[in-house]
Amino acid sequence: MRKTAVLLIALLCLALSGCAKTASNQEEMVALARPHLPIAESEAATLRAVGQVDREGMSLLVLAAGEGEDTAYFPVNFSRSGSGYAFSALEEGELTRRAPGCYTYRWQNGLVLLVDNPACVRVERTEGSNRTSNGLDTTPTLIFDAEAFSATDGGGSEPPYRCRFFDAQGQELQ
């Protein structure tokens, strides 16, 4: 009897672990993440996905709640599960503001650059004499530099290069 009960409990645990809810698109991912976010019900109506980055079986979905200067951003981890995404965790730490509507966030030993400012049309990264520039057609936009921290000691959230954000007139946003 005891062996049967242990076997049934083990089978039940296996069955339940395979029943985790998964999402097949960003809209469903937002719904899975919503209960884990520290936002009021009144802010839930403005909750939206602003971008997604995939790397090595993981996915970072950046969510935003609110509008304008009052926007709060939430980086959320998902694991790739077959053909869908399973909620993993609300990431710790906040995005670092670099300019109005322009942020950076360290993830998976890389750097995520979030631009949620329609005035920003170009992102420039400079390290020594090396310069990389990305033109933007739409916002919000996520840019992921997967190797940003690969040569560092692994500490801190400051990127190993300078990030600058520019408007259509070539003026740096600050």
Backbone as numpy.savetxt, mean C-alpha at the origin, in Angstrom:
# Nx Ny Nz CAx CAy CAz Cx Cy Cz
-12.84 -43.10 21.25 -13.67 -41.90 21.25 -12.80 -40.65 21.25
-11.77 -40.67 22.11 -10.91 -39.49 22.22 -10.16 -39.24 20.91
-9.66 -40.33 20.27 -8.95 -40.19 19.00 -9.89 -39.63 17.93
-11.12 -40.08 17.94 -12.10 -39.59 16.97 -12.36 -38.10 17.16
-12.49 -37.67 18.41 -12.73 -36.25 18.69 -11.54 -35.40 18.25
-10.32 -35.87 18.52 -9.12 -35.13 18.11 -9.05 -35.05 16.59
-9.36 -36.16 15.93 -9.35 -36.19 14.47 -10.39 -35.23 13.89
-11.58 -35.22 14.45 -12.63 -34.31 13.98 -12.23 -32.85 14.19
-11.64 -32.55 15.33 -11.19 -31.17 15.59 -10.11 -30.77 14.59
-9.17 -31.68 14.32 -8.11 -31.39 13.36 -8.69 -31.14 11.97
-9.63 -31.96 11.55 -10.27 -31.78 10.25 -11.05 -30.47 10.18
-11.72 -30.13 11.25 -12.47 -28.87 11.31 -11.52 -27.68 11.19
-10.40 -27.74 11.88 -9.41 -26.65 11.81 -8.88 -26.50 10.40
-8.58 -27.63 9.74 -8.10 -27.57 8.36 -9.16 -26.98 7.44
-10.39 -27.37 7.62 -11.47 -26.87 6.78 -11.66 -25.37 6.98
-11.63 -24.93 8.22 -11.83 -23.50 8.49 -10.68 -22.66 8.00
-9.46 -23.17 8.07 -8.32 -22.38 7.60 -8.39 -22.17 6.10
-9.02 -23.08 5.38 -9.17 -22.93 3.95 -10.35 -22.07 3.56
-11.11 -21.58 4.52 -12.31 -20.81 4.25 -12.11 -19.31 4.41
-10.88 -18.86 4.49 -10.63 -17.42 4.63 -11.21 -16.72 3.40
-11.84 -15.59 3.63 -12.42 -14.84 2.53 -11.31 -14.30 1.64
-11.53 -14.38 0.35 -10.58 -13.82 -0.60 -11.30 -12.84 -1.51
-10.50 -11.97 -2.11 -11.03 -10.95 -3.01 -10.41 -11.16 -4.39
-11.16 -10.86 -5.42 -10.63 -11.00 -6.78 -10.35 -9.66 -7.43
-10.77 -8.56 -6.80 -10.51 -7.23 -7.36 -10.35 -6.22 -6.22
-9.97 -4.99 -6.57 -9.73 -3.98 -5.55 -10.97 -3.63 -4.75
-12.11 -3.61 -5.38 -13.36 -3.30 -4.66 -13.60 -4.32 -3.54
-13.39 -5.58 -3.85 -13.56 -6.62 -2.84 -12.46 -6.55 -1.78
-11.25 -6.16 -2.18 -10.15 -6.00 -1.22 -10.47 -4.89 -0.22
-11.04 -3.80 -0.71 -11.44 -2.70 0.18 -12.45 -3.21 1.20
-13.42 -4.00 0.74 -14.44 -4.54 1.65 -13.82 -5.46 2.71
-12.82 -6.25 2.34 -12.16 -7.12 3.31 -11.35 -6.32 4.33
-10.75 -5.23 3.90 -9.90 -4.42 4.79 -10.70 -3.50 5.69
-11.86 -3.06 5.26 -12.65 -2.04 5.97 -12.81 -2.30 7.47
-13.17 -3.51 7.91 -13.37 -3.72 9.35 -12.10 -3.54 10.19
-10.94 -3.56 9.55 -9.67 -3.46 10.28 -9.14 -2.03 10.34
-9.80 -1.09 9.68 -9.31 0.29 9.62 -9.84 1.13 10.77
-8.99 2.00 11.30 -9.42 2.87 12.41 -10.15 4.12 11.91
-11.29 3.91 11.24 -12.05 5.05 10.74 -13.50 4.95 11.22
-14.13 6.10 11.30 -15.53 6.17 11.72 -16.43 5.70 10.57
-17.63 5.27 10.91 -18.59 4.85 9.88 -18.85 5.97 8.88
-18.85 7.22 9.36 -19.10 8.35 8.46 -18.00 8.49 7.42
-16.78 8.04 7.73 -15.67 8.12 6.78 -15.67 6.95 5.81
-16.38 5.89 6.14 -16.39 4.69 5.30 -16.92 4.99 3.90
-17.81 5.96 3.78 -18.37 6.30 2.48 -17.32 6.84 1.53
-16.26 7.46 2.06 -15.22 8.04 1.21 -14.04 7.09 1.02
-14.08 5.90 1.60 -12.98 4.95 1.51 -12.80 4.48 0.07
-11.56 4.55 -0.40 -11.28 4.16 -1.78 -9.85 3.63 -1.90
-9.63 2.79 -2.89 -8.29 2.30 -3.19 -7.60 3.34 -4.05
-6.35 3.68 -3.70 -5.60 4.65 -4.51 -4.48 3.98 -5.29
-4.19 2.73 -4.98 -3.17 2.02 -5.76 -2.79 0.71 -5.12
-2.15 -0.12 -5.94 -1.77 -1.46 -5.50 -0.40 -1.81 -6.07
0.42 -2.47 -5.25 1.74 -2.94 -5.65 1.83 -4.42 -5.31
2.32 -5.24 -6.24 2.47 -6.67 -6.00 3.94 -7.05 -5.99
4.29 -7.96 -5.05 5.67 -8.45 -4.98 5.71 -9.77 -4.23
6.29 -10.79 -4.87 6.57 -12.07 -4.25 5.41 -12.64 -3.44
4.25 -12.75 -4.06 3.10 -13.35 -3.40 2.38 -12.45 -2.42
2.83 -11.21 -2.30 2.19 -10.23 -1.42 1.68 -9.07 -2.26
0.72 -8.36 -1.71 0.18 -7.19 -2.38 -0.05 -6.11 -1.34
0.38 -4.90 -1.65 0.12 -3.75 -0.78 -0.95 -2.91 -1.47
-2.07 -2.74 -0.80 -3.14 -1.89 -1.29 -3.17 -0.66 -0.41
-3.06 0.52 -1.02 -3.13 1.75 -0.26 -4.55 2.29 -0.37
-5.19 2.47 0.79 -6.55 2.98 0.86 -6.53 4.40 1.36
-7.52 5.18 0.96 -7.65 6.56 1.42 -9.07 6.79 1.90
-9.18 7.57 2.98 -10.48 7.98 3.51 -10.43 9.48 3.70
-11.48 10.17 3.29 -11.50 11.62 3.40 -11.14 12.28 2.08
-11.13 13.59 2.11 -10.85 14.37 0.90 -9.86 15.48 1.20
-9.09 15.88 0.19 -8.18 17.02 0.32 -7.15 16.83 1.42
-6.88 17.90 2.15 -5.88 17.87 3.22 -6.28 16.95 4.38
-7.55 16.59 4.47 -8.03 15.72 5.55 -7.96 14.23 5.19
-7.35 13.91 4.06 -7.28 12.51 3.64 -6.33 11.73 4.54
-6.79 10.56 4.97 -5.95 9.64 5.74 -5.66 8.43 4.84
-4.42 7.98 4.84 -4.00 6.86 4.00 -3.68 5.65 4.87
-4.06 4.48 4.37 -3.86 3.23 5.10 -3.22 2.19 4.19
-1.97 1.81 4.44 -1.36 0.72 3.68 -1.82 -0.62 4.26
-2.34 -1.49 3.40 -2.90 -2.77 3.84 -2.24 -3.91 3.06
-1.79 -4.93 3.78 -1.15 -6.10 3.17 -2.17 -7.18 2.86
-2.01 -7.78 1.68 -2.78 -8.95 1.29 -1.80 -10.00 0.81
-2.16 -11.26 0.99 -1.36 -12.35 0.43 -2.11 -12.89 -0.78
-1.35 -13.29 -1.77 -1.94 -13.88 -2.96 -2.37 -15.30 -2.59
-3.62 -15.61 -2.83 -4.16 -16.92 -2.47 -4.87 -17.49 -3.69
-4.17 -18.33 -4.43 -4.75 -18.87 -5.66 -5.03 -17.76 -6.64
-6.28 -17.58 -7.00 -6.64 -16.52 -7.95 -7.15 -15.27 -7.24
-7.01 -15.22 -5.91 -7.52 -14.07 -5.17 -6.52 -13.54 -4.17
-6.99 -12.59 -3.38 -6.18 -11.94 -2.36 -6.84 -12.15 -1.00
-6.05 -12.55 -0.01 -6.54 -12.72 1.36 -5.96 -11.61 2.22
-6.79 -10.98 3.03 -6.33 -9.92 3.93 -5.27 -10.49 4.87
-4.15 -9.76 5.00 -3.08 -10.18 5.93 -3.04 -9.28 7.14
-2.84 -7.97 6.90 -2.69 -7.06 8.04 -2.74 -5.61 7.59
-3.18 -4.78 8.50 -3.04 -3.34 8.32 -1.59 -3.04 8.65
-0.86 -2.44 7.72 0.56 -2.16 7.93 0.75 -1.19 9.09
1.85 -1.35 9.79 2.18 -0.42 10.86 2.93 0.76 10.26
2.82 1.91 10.91 3.51 3.10 10.42 2.65 3.86 9.44
3.01 5.10 9.24 2.26 5.97 8.36 3.09 6.31 7.14
2.41 6.74 6.10 3.11 7.24 4.94 3.77 8.56 5.32
4.96 8.81 4.77 5.68 10.04 5.06 5.33 11.08 4.01
4.83 12.23 4.46 4.45 13.31 3.54 5.71 13.99 3.02
5.83 14.09 1.69 6.97 14.74 1.04 6.59 16.08 0.42
5.35 16.20 0.01 4.80 17.42 -0.58 3.28 17.26 -0.48
2.51 18.32 -0.76 1.05 18.16 -0.69 0.56 17.01 -1.58
-0.07 16.03 -0.97 -0.60 14.89 -1.72 0.45 13.93 -2.24
1.69 14.04 -1.76 2.80 13.19 -2.23 3.47 12.54 -1.02
3.57 11.21 -1.04 4.02 10.45 0.13 4.97 9.33 -0.28
5.75 8.87 0.71 6.57 7.68 0.52 6.27 6.71 1.66
6.51 5.42 1.37 6.29 4.38 2.38 7.22 3.21 2.08
7.92 2.74 3.09 8.82 1.60 2.93 8.00 0.31 3.04
8.18 -0.57 2.04 7.45 -1.84 2.03 8.29 -2.91 1.33
8.41 -4.08 1.94 9.12 -5.23 1.35 10.52 -4.85 0.86
11.24 -4.07 1.63 12.60 -3.62 1.31 12.65 -2.72 0.08
11.50 -2.19 -0.31 11.42 -1.26 -1.42 10.75 0.02 -0.96
10.55 0.93 -1.89 9.93 2.22 -1.57 8.72 2.45 -2.45
7.59 2.73 -1.81 6.36 3.07 -2.52 6.25 4.59 -2.53
6.06 5.16 -3.70 5.80 6.60 -3.82 4.34 6.75 -4.23
3.58 7.47 -3.44 2.16 7.71 -3.70 1.98 9.16 -4.10
1.37 9.38 -5.24 1.04 10.74 -5.67 -0.48 10.81 -5.80
-1.09 11.61 -4.93 -2.54 11.81 -4.93 -2.82 13.30 -5.03
-2.08 13.96 -5.90 -2.19 15.41 -6.11 -2.22 15.64 -7.61
-3.36 16.07 -8.18 -3.46 16.25 -9.63 -2.49 17.29 -10.18
-1.95 18.17 -9.34 -0.98 19.16 -9.81 0.39 18.54 -10.07
0.66 17.38 -9.50 1.96 16.72 -9.68 1.96 15.95 -11.00
2.91 16.28 -11.87 3.00 15.62 -13.16 4.30 14.83 -13.34
5.24 15.01 -12.37 6.53 14.32 -12.50 7.13 14.06 -11.12
7.70 12.87 -10.97 8.43 12.49 -9.75 9.88 12.25 -10.16
10.78 12.83 -9.38 12.20 12.68 -9.68 12.92 12.10 -8.46
13.75 11.08 -8.70 14.55 10.47 -7.64 16.02 10.67 -7.99
16.78 11.25 -7.05 18.18 11.55 -7.29 19.04 10.90 -6.22
20.07 10.17 -6.67 21.06 9.59 -5.76 22.42 9.84 -6.38
23.19 10.73 -5.76 24.48 11.12 -6.34 24.25 11.77 -7.69
24.89 11.24 -8.72 24.70 11.80 -10.07 23.64 11.05 -10.86
23.05 10.03 -10.27 21.98 9.26 -10.94 20.63 9.91 -10.70
19.88 10.08 -11.78 18.56 10.69 -11.69 17.55 9.84 -12.46
16.44 9.54 -11.80 15.34 8.81 -12.43 14.11 9.69 -12.37
13.41 9.79 -13.50 12.22 10.64 -13.55 11.04 9.84 -14.08
9.89 10.01 -13.45 8.66 9.36 -13.88 7.62 10.42 -14.17
7.11 10.46 -15.40 6.00 11.34 -15.73 4.69 10.69 -15.33
3.74 11.49 -14.89 2.45 10.97 -14.43 1.34 11.47 -15.34
0.49 10.55 -15.78 -0.66 10.92 -16.60 -1.91 11.12 -15.76
-2.02 10.32 -14.70 -3.21 10.40 -13.84 -2.79 10.29 -12.37
-3.66 10.77 -11.53 -3.48 10.57 -10.09 -4.80 10.02 -9.56
-4.80 9.23 -8.54 -3.62 8.82 -7.78 -2.78 7.79 -8.54
-1.49 7.78 -8.22 -0.53 6.87 -8.84 0.41 6.32 -7.77
0.72 5.04 -7.88 1.75 4.44 -7.04 2.93 4.07 -7.92
4.13 4.39 -7.45 5.37 3.97 -8.10 6.10 3.12 -7.07
6.60 1.96 -7.48 7.29 1.08 -6.54 8.72 0.85 -7.01
9.67 1.22 -6.18 11.09 0.95 -6.41 11.44 -0.25 -5.54
11.43 -1.43 -6.13 11.60 -2.68 -5.37 12.98 -2.82 -4.73
13.97 -2.11 -5.24 15.33 -2.27 -4.74 15.81 -1.08 -3.91
14.94 -0.19 -3.52 15.33 1.05 -2.86 16.21 0.84 -1.64
15.91 -0.14 -0.84 16.65 -0.34 0.41 17.55 -1.57 0.37
17.74 -2.17 -0.79 18.50 -3.42 -0.86 19.97 -3.24 -0.48
20.53 -2.05 -0.66 21.94 -1.82 -0.34 22.13 -1.15 1.01
21.06 -0.94 1.76 21.17 -0.27 3.06 21.23 -1.29 4.18
21.43 -0.81 5.38 21.50 -1.69 6.54 20.13 -2.20 6.98
19.08 -1.74 6.30 17.74 -2.21 6.62 17.00 -1.38 7.64
17.65 -0.40 8.24 17.00 0.42 9.26 16.42 1.69 8.68
15.43 2.23 9.37 14.87 3.52 8.99 13.92 3.47 7.82
13.21 4.57 7.64 12.25 4.65 6.54 12.65 5.69 5.51
13.75 6.40 5.75 14.19 7.41 4.79 14.79 6.72 3.57
14.36 7.11 2.37 14.91 6.49 1.16 16.38 6.86 1.00
17.13 6.02 0.29 18.55 6.28 0.09 18.81 7.34 -0.98
17.76 7.97 -1.46 17.89 9.03 -2.45 16.87 10.12 -2.17
17.00 11.22 -2.88 16.09 12.35 -2.69 14.90 12.20 -3.63
13.70 12.36 -3.11 12.47 12.32 -3.90 11.94 13.74 -4.03
11.65 14.13 -5.28 11.10 15.46 -5.52 9.88 15.32 -6.43
8.92 16.22 -6.23 7.64 16.17 -6.94 7.44 17.51 -7.63
7.07 17.49 -8.94 7.00 18.72 -9.73 5.64 18.91 -10.38
5.26 20.19 -10.57 4.02 20.51 -11.27 4.31 20.71 -12.76
3.28 21.05 -13.53 3.41 21.20 -14.99 4.35 22.32 -15.40
4.56 23.31 -14.54 5.48 24.42 -14.84 6.91 24.10 -14.42
7.15 22.90 -13.91 8.49 22.51 -13.49 8.85 22.99 -12.09
7.87 23.51 -11.37 8.11 23.98 -10.00 7.98 22.80 -9.04
8.91 22.74 -8.10 8.86 21.67 -7.11 7.73 21.93 -6.13
6.92 20.91 -5.90 5.84 21.00 -4.91 6.44 20.84 -3.53
6.04 21.71 -2.61 6.60 21.63 -1.25 5.53 21.82 -0.22
